């Protein structure tokens, strides 16, 4: 049996997360318990962001030098596109936040068509596709 990783009691109130292992669902639970419905205004540096989860980039989300996780040779496998008229239900919304040199594990990504285009173009640039595959 795995031992849970302790997190600070004020996890939702932090603005900066550095060198932490963060299950995205645990962070969202703390944020929800603090009365918020979106993870917002955060900076994550060299963190392990763990799933399983789907991150909804709800605007102003940046990824710099991140390892987006295994994608089976095609970065499009990391993206989920809604098939209905609204955004995907059951996602974890993130807004106005930065991920710097983070590693994602079992995380899917969704957002606007513009987000998806930028995400794919960013990972398609020389050197970034290799980062996503690591």
C-alpha positions in Angstrom: 0.0 0.0 0.0 1.3 3.5 -0.9 1.9 6.0 1.8 0.1 9.3 1.1 2.4 12.2 0.5 1.8 14.9 3.1 0.8 18.3 1.8 0.7 21.6 3.7 -2.7 22.4 5.3 -2.7 25.7 3.3 -2.1 24.0 0.0 -4.9 25.9 -1.8 -3.7 29.2 -0.5 -0.1 29.0 -1.9 0.7 31.0 -5.0 4.0 29.3 -5.7 4.7 25.5 -5.7 8.3 24.4 -6.2 9.8 20.9 -6.3 6.5 19.3 -5.1 4.7 16.1 -6.1 1.1 17.3 -6.6 -1.7 15.0 -7.6 -3.9 17.5 -9.6 -7.1 16.1 -8.0 -5.7 16.6 -4.5 -4.8 20.2 -5.3 -8.3 20.8 -6.8 -9.9 19.2 -3.7 -8.1 21.7 -1.5 -9.0 24.6 -3.8 -12.7 23.5 -3.7 -12.7 23.2 0.0 -11.4 26.8 0.1 -14.5 27.9 -1.8 -13.0 28.2 -5.3 -14.0 26.4 -8.4 -10.8 27.0 -10.4 -7.1 26.6 -9.7 -6.0 30.2 -10.5 -3.0 32.5 -10.2 -0.5 29.8 -9.4 3.1 29.2 -10.5 4.5 25.6 -10.5 8.2 25.1 -10.9 9.9 21.7 -11.3 6.8 20.0 -9.9 5.5 16.5 -10.7 1.9 17.0 -11.6 0.1 13.6 -11.3 -3.1 12.2 -12.6 -5.2 10.6 -13.6 -6.9 13.8 -14.5 -7.8 16.1 -17.4 -6.6 19.7 -17.1 -8.9 22.3 -18.6 -6.8 25.3 -19.7 -9.4 28.0 -19.0 -7.2 30.9 -20.2 -3.8 32.3 -19.4 -2.1 28.9 -18.8 1.5 28.7 -19.9 3.8 25.7 -20.1 7.6 26.4 -20.3 10.1 23.5 -20.7 7.7 20.9 -19.4 7.6 17.2 -19.9 4.0 16.6 -20.8 4.2 12.8 -20.3 4.1 9.8 -22.5 2.0 10.2 -25.7 2.6 7.1 -27.7 4.5 8.9 -30.5 1.8 11.5 -31.2 1.3 14.5 -29.0 -2.3 14.8 -30.1 -2.9 11.8 -27.8 -2.6 14.2 -24.8 -5.5 16.3 -26.0 -9.2 15.7 -25.4 -11.7 17.6 -27.5 -15.4 18.1 -26.4 -17.9 16.5 -28.8 -20.8 18.5 -27.4 -21.6 22.2 -27.4 -19.9 22.8 -24.0 -16.5 22.1 -22.5 -15.7 18.7 -21.2 -17.5 17.8 -17.9 -15.4 16.4 -15.0 -12.2 18.3 -15.8 -10.0 20.3 -13.4 -10.0 24.0 -14.6 -6.8 26.0 -14.4 -6.6 29.7 -15.2 -3.8 32.3 -15.3 -1.1 29.9 -14.1 2.4 28.9 -15.2 4.0 25.5 -15.3 7.8 25.8 -15.5 10.0 22.7 -16.1 7.2 20.5 -14.6 6.7 16.8 -15.3 3.1 15.6 -16.0 2.0 12.0 -15.3 -1.3 10.6 -16.7 -2.7 14.1 -17.4 -4.8 14.9 -20.4 -5.3 18.4 -21.6 -8.3 20.3 -23.0 -9.3 23.9 -23.7 -10.4 26.2 -26.5 -9.5 25.4 -30.1 -6.9 28.2 -29.8 -5.3 26.5 -26.8 -5.1 23.2 -28.5 -3.5 24.8 -31.6 -0.9 26.6 -29.5 -0.3 23.4 -27.4 0.3 21.3 -30.6 2.5 24.0 -32.2 4.6 24.4 -29.1 5.2 20.7 -28.8 5.9 20.5 -32.5 8.8 22.9 -32.3 12.3 21.4 -32.5 13.4 20.1 -29.1 10.0 20.4 -27.4 8.6 17.1 -28.9 11.5 15.3 -27.3 10.7 16.9 -23.9 7.1 15.7 -24.2 8.3 12.2 -24.9 10.6 11.9 -21.9 
